[in-house]
Amino acid sequence: MAQHKKRLDLLLHKFLHRRSSPKETSLLWQWLWQLDIPEEHIATGQQERLWQAISRETISAAPKQTHRYRRPLLAVAALLLCLIAIGWLLLKPTTQPIQQYVVNSDDQHMKSIGLPDGSTVILNRSSTLTWSSDYNHKVRQVILTGEGYFKVATDDKRPFIVQSAGLETHVLGTAFNIEAHKGAAQIRVALTAGKIAVYPAGRPEQQSLLEPGQLLRYEPATGKLSTSTFTNDVVCWTTGGLSFNGIPLSEALQQLETHYHIRIQYHPQQLAHKTVTASMGKTSWQKALSAILFPHDLKYKVKDSIVIIQ
């Protein structure tokens, strides 16, 4: 790149001082006519020097030339200036390479994220949020894996879009919770304030409009969508608690394993067709486990550091 830059500078210098050979002049005009002058080939300040050089050349040449030769020189100088200016305008890069920003939370800590538009996201344990450097240009789009609670800054011109395991959530300004754990049978979106439109990716005709207090469930395997209401605190996890919104008991036990770093063992038949709806603040794993097992008349015991459901 430095070699091309040096060569262009040399050709222009020779041409303006009428020392370029016919071959060099031809090559220079080929570059100019094709506008093959990338901005990076022109050093800082070179544009101004070119204008000054052409101006000096035109003025100094004028007294020595007859009227018959002055016009061609002025025409060449004007054309040269136009071509260079057009080259800069047309070839100047208008966009920067798009970069990806990724925030991960580990299995023991949540993370609070401030986005460029003023929106905030609380990321639950073992979750990931991704967005691009063009965020907030035309749209505000993020990708969620795991669970996150969103408080979106209002912007009527730039919709906020969350992609989560094949489900898209569109908002303008509101607050909502999304559970999209990797490998989970269901994705759940709970609206706490405002209004949102949710639909499977690429199928806006299947959108569901949610009001505050409504919960949408989506099954990626079947494409099934359903909505219901919730009364428990869906975001108590943001302060260290737990929230279960009509989820399978087996999934609730998996969340307990992740939350408390324990190992739970059970037979699938024990948990068939059993669901959990509950929310609780910070508590021990023993109390949390007892609370979700009690409605199903189940108990547990601990053997060799393994929690066994009975």
Legacy VTK file of the C-alpha trace (Angstrom):
# vtk DataFile Version 3.0
C-alpha trace
ASCII
DATASET POLYDATA
POINTS 310 float
0.000 0.000 0.000
2.874 2.406 0.882
4.494 1.618 -2.492
1.307 2.598 -4.429
1.018 5.781 -2.387
4.626 6.771 -3.110
4.216 6.039 -6.814
1.066 8.145 -7.101
2.801 11.052 -5.369
5.799 10.801 -7.706
3.650 10.691 -10.847
1.623 13.709 -9.779
4.808 15.626 -8.938
6.385 14.844 -12.319
3.207 15.650 -14.212
2.677 19.015 -12.524
6.285 19.979 -13.219
6.063 18.730 -16.825
8.794 16.133 -16.274
6.708 12.982 -16.718
7.371 10.694 -19.660
4.540 9.845 -22.081
4.247 6.428 -20.458
4.054 7.926 -16.953
1.500 10.495 -18.073
-0.604 7.769 -19.658
-0.491 5.681 -16.477
-1.477 8.691 -14.333
-4.467 9.460 -16.555
-5.531 5.814 -16.457
-5.593 5.961 -12.648
-7.490 9.241 -12.637
-10.031 8.273 -15.288
-10.759 5.007 -13.483
-10.927 6.875 -10.161
-8.564 4.270 -8.805
-7.413 6.431 -5.893
-8.321 4.734 -2.590
-8.209 7.202 0.299
-5.530 5.230 2.066
-3.140 5.890 -0.885
-3.308 9.647 -0.247
-1.341 10.868 2.739
-2.762 13.291 5.267
-2.458 16.821 3.864
-1.702 15.652 0.327
-5.056 16.903 -0.994
-4.192 20.468 0.036
-0.699 20.167 -1.451
-2.142 18.963 -4.765
-4.492 21.917 -4.982
-1.681 24.335 -4.130
0.688 22.707 -6.579
-1.813 22.828 -9.431
-2.637 26.429 -8.580
1.035 27.421 -8.547
1.676 25.561 -11.786
-1.238 27.229 -13.525
-0.292 30.739 -12.337
3.418 30.379 -13.039
2.723 28.948 -16.457
0.282 31.655 -17.480
2.721 34.536 -18.292
4.978 32.239 -20.324
2.190 30.790 -22.453
0.280 32.432 -25.229
-3.495 32.657 -25.013
-3.584 29.668 -27.329
-1.780 27.384 -24.766
-3.191 28.804 -21.535
-6.689 27.383 -22.006
-5.568 23.745 -22.438
-3.423 24.024 -19.290
-6.313 25.459 -17.282
-8.644 22.790 -18.638
-6.211 20.031 -17.682
-5.778 21.487 -14.194
-9.531 21.843 -13.699
-10.177 18.302 -14.932
-7.446 16.953 -12.687
-8.979 18.686 -9.670
-12.477 17.425 -10.521
-11.324 13.856 -10.971
-9.424 13.834 -7.694
-12.362 15.365 -5.809
-14.828 12.899 -7.333
-12.483 10.023 -6.531
-12.351 11.023 -2.892
-16.137 11.359 -2.699
-16.951 8.093 -4.440
-14.243 5.898 -3.001
-14.200 7.159 0.569
-15.318 4.245 2.809
-18.815 4.900 4.171
-19.020 1.967 6.533
-16.702 0.366 9.037
-16.367 -3.416 9.431
-19.118 -4.684 11.705
-17.837 -6.005 15.018
-19.583 -8.371 17.418
-19.771 -7.694 21.140
-20.407 -10.660 23.435
-21.043 -10.630 27.187
-21.082 -13.934 29.070
-22.095 -14.560 32.667
-20.573 -17.508 34.463
-22.452 -20.124 36.491
-22.111 -18.181 39.740
-22.686 -14.527 38.866
-25.249 -12.391 37.084
-24.232 -9.401 34.966
-25.815 -6.010 34.406
-25.285 -4.607 30.897
-25.827 -1.057 29.656
-26.457 -0.861 25.895
-25.498 2.166 23.721
-29.088 3.491 23.561
-29.568 3.515 27.323
-31.395 0.178 27.505
-30.284 -2.203 30.256
-30.168 -5.978 30.525
-29.678 -8.108 33.626
-28.140 -11.368 32.481
-28.818 -14.448 34.581
-26.172 -17.048 35.377
-24.745 -19.052 32.454
-26.249 -16.708 29.861
-24.937 -14.767 26.859
-25.898 -11.500 25.181
-24.551 -10.538 21.751
-24.926 -7.353 19.680
-23.175 -5.694 16.733
-21.337 -2.399 16.311
-24.190 -1.183 14.050
-26.583 -1.440 17.000
-28.822 1.651 17.237
-28.183 2.748 13.628
-31.505 1.604 12.174
-32.565 -1.097 14.603
-31.475 -2.237 18.062
-30.913 -5.967 17.771
-29.440 -8.388 20.306
-29.151 -12.165 20.618
-29.890 -13.862 23.928
-28.927 -17.337 25.064
-30.083 -18.159 28.576
-32.187 -15.713 30.592
-32.291 -11.945 30.636
-34.479 -9.162 31.999
-34.716 -6.193 29.627
-35.568 -2.570 30.322
-35.701 -0.960 26.896
-35.270 2.767 26.279
-38.137 4.217 24.217
-37.270 5.004 20.587
-40.144 5.211 18.089
-37.779 5.103 15.101
-35.526 2.214 16.101
-37.307 -0.967 17.201
-35.625 -3.192 19.758
-35.366 -6.833 18.646
-34.315 -9.823 20.732
-33.471 -13.065 18.926
-33.620 -16.079 21.217
-33.481 -19.668 19.929
-35.709 -19.077 16.916
-38.050 -16.584 18.582
-38.110 -12.841 17.904
-39.373 -10.236 20.346
-40.047 -6.728 18.979
-40.478 -3.698 21.235
-40.176 0.086 21.258
-39.818 0.729 24.967
-40.855 -1.652 27.732
-39.692 -4.222 30.306
-39.826 -7.987 29.880
-38.148 -11.251 30.815
-36.982 -13.935 28.363
-36.004 -17.495 29.231
-34.238 -19.188 26.336
-31.971 -21.756 27.938
-29.935 -23.851 25.543
-31.654 -27.151 24.852
-34.819 -26.239 26.779
-38.140 -27.541 25.443
-39.752 -24.122 25.880
-38.836 -20.473 25.413
-40.801 -18.127 27.670
-41.363 -14.394 27.357
-43.041 -12.575 30.273
-44.067 -8.926 29.905
-43.944 -6.707 32.985
-44.535 -3.282 31.365
-45.401 -1.848 27.946
-46.308 -3.943 24.924
-44.371 -6.379 22.736
-44.883 -8.461 19.603
-43.424 -11.972 19.646
-43.248 -14.478 16.798
-41.118 -17.343 15.458
-38.178 -16.020 13.426
-39.197 -15.297 9.842
-42.922 -15.785 10.519
-44.349 -12.387 11.552
-47.813 -13.536 10.493
-47.835 -15.699 13.645
-47.098 -12.827 15.994
-48.653 -12.559 19.430
-49.161 -9.176 21.091
-48.571 -9.317 24.834
-49.981 -7.063 27.536
-48.378 -6.619 30.977
-48.913 -9.749 33.091
-48.970 -12.099 30.095
-46.570 -14.961 29.433
-45.858 -16.471 26.014
-44.554 -20.007 25.601
-42.898 -21.247 22.432
-41.859 -24.828 21.688
-39.102 -24.801 19.027
-39.566 -28.504 18.259
-43.252 -28.162 17.321
-43.585 -24.436 16.617
-46.441 -24.257 19.136
-47.245 -20.853 20.650
-49.475 -20.244 23.652
-50.147 -17.369 26.034
-51.322 -17.215 29.633
-51.195 -14.853 32.591
-48.772 -14.951 35.502
-49.109 -13.725 39.068
-45.749 -14.661 40.571
-42.637 -12.484 40.500
-41.022 -13.434 37.192
-37.897 -11.356 37.823
-37.107 -12.211 41.445
-34.046 -14.038 40.100
-32.479 -10.603 39.455
-32.096 -10.221 43.227
-30.896 -13.768 43.847
-34.272 -15.527 44.063
-35.937 -18.129 41.841
-38.986 -17.981 39.602
-40.821 -20.878 37.914
-43.700 -20.141 35.553
-45.608 -23.378 34.970
-42.472 -25.168 33.831
-41.910 -28.940 33.933
-40.674 -30.145 37.321
-37.663 -31.706 35.632
-36.643 -28.298 34.238
-37.099 -26.694 37.645
-34.757 -29.278 39.156
-32.185 -28.538 36.468
-32.364 -24.845 37.349
-31.829 -25.713 41.014
-28.755 -27.730 40.071
-27.332 -24.741 38.192
-28.306 -22.189 40.816
-26.998 -24.049 43.860
-24.285 -26.192 42.223
-25.766 -29.450 43.434
-26.452 -32.761 41.748
-30.024 -34.070 41.723
-30.967 -37.609 40.736
-34.477 -38.836 39.862
-36.409 -41.251 37.661
-38.171 -39.525 34.735
-41.426 -41.352 35.520
-41.486 -39.718 38.950
-41.774 -36.292 37.335
-44.025 -37.067 34.356
-46.749 -34.425 33.774
-45.696 -32.428 36.843
-45.179 -28.659 36.608
-44.018 -25.902 38.951
-45.342 -22.365 39.405
-43.607 -20.520 42.207
-41.289 -17.664 43.075
-39.060 -17.282 46.095
-36.396 -14.936 47.372
-32.899 -15.882 48.448
-33.028 -19.122 50.337
-31.137 -22.399 50.870
-31.312 -25.172 48.333
-33.016 -27.367 50.917
-35.922 -24.941 51.347
-36.198 -24.273 47.619
-36.242 -27.982 46.784
-38.792 -28.796 49.482
-41.046 -25.975 48.233
-41.273 -27.328 44.684
-41.551 -30.995 45.733
-44.232 -30.553 48.398
-47.220 -29.944 46.026
-46.400 -33.273 44.323
-45.964 -35.229 47.546
-42.305 -35.884 46.804
-39.341 -35.918 49.202
-35.584 -36.202 48.898
-32.566 -37.644 50.620
-28.858 -36.986 50.290
-26.384 -39.794 49.688
-22.726 -39.316 48.798
-23.309 -35.631 47.996
-26.098 -36.548 45.567
-29.678 -35.349 46.126
-32.041 -38.231 45.373
-35.748 -37.586 44.740
-37.994 -40.170 46.421
LINES 1 311
310 0 1 2 3 4 5 6 7 8 9 10 11 12 13 14 15 16 17 18 19 20 21 22 23 24 25 26 27 28 29 30 31 32 33 34 35 36 37 38 39 40 41 42 43 44 45 46 47 48 49 50 51 52 53 54 55 56 57 58 59 60 61 62 63 64 65 66 67 68 69 70 71 72 73 74 75 76 77 78 79 80 81 82 83 84 85 86 87 88 89 90 91 92 93 94 95 96 97 98 99 100 101 102 103 104 105 106 107 108 109 110 111 112 113 114 115 116 117 118 119 120 121 122 123 124 125 126 127 128 129 130 131 132 133 134 135 136 137 138 139 140 141 142 143 144 145 146 147 148 149 150 151 152 153 154 155 156 157 158 159 160 161 162 163 164 165 166 167 168 169 170 171 172 173 174 175 176 177 178 179 180 181 182 183 184 185 186 187 188 189 190 191 192 193 194 195 196 197 198 199 200 201 202 203 204 205 206 207 208 209 210 211 212 213 214 215 216 217 218 219 220 221 222 223 224 225 226 227 228 229 230 231 232 233 234 235 236 237 238 239 240 241 242 243 244 245 246 247 248 249 250 251 252 253 254 255 256 257 258 259 260 261 262 263 264 265 266 267 268 269 270 271 272 273 274 275 276 277 278 279 280 281 282 283 284 285 286 287 288 289 290 291 292 293 294 295 296 297 298 299 300 301 302 303 304 305 306 307 308 309
